[in-house]
């Protein structure tokens, strides 16, 4: 199958949008996953949002744990 942009032989598929990619079109890889130039920035932003959400959830859980620990240690 051919790359959607250059009509060269595709070697990967963008994991975000599904476009067929040749070597020139691969902007970012993560293990065996490849991303096109259009999607690579979106993937980075998405990962950052997920990481920030996890940090917030971890901090909230720690606060709850500390609050309840104070109740039972009295």
Secondary structure, DSSP 8 states (H G I E B T S, - for coil): -B-TTT-SB--EEBTTT--EE-GGGEEEEETTEEEEHHHHHHHHHHHHHHHHHHHHHHHHHHHHHHHHHHHHT-
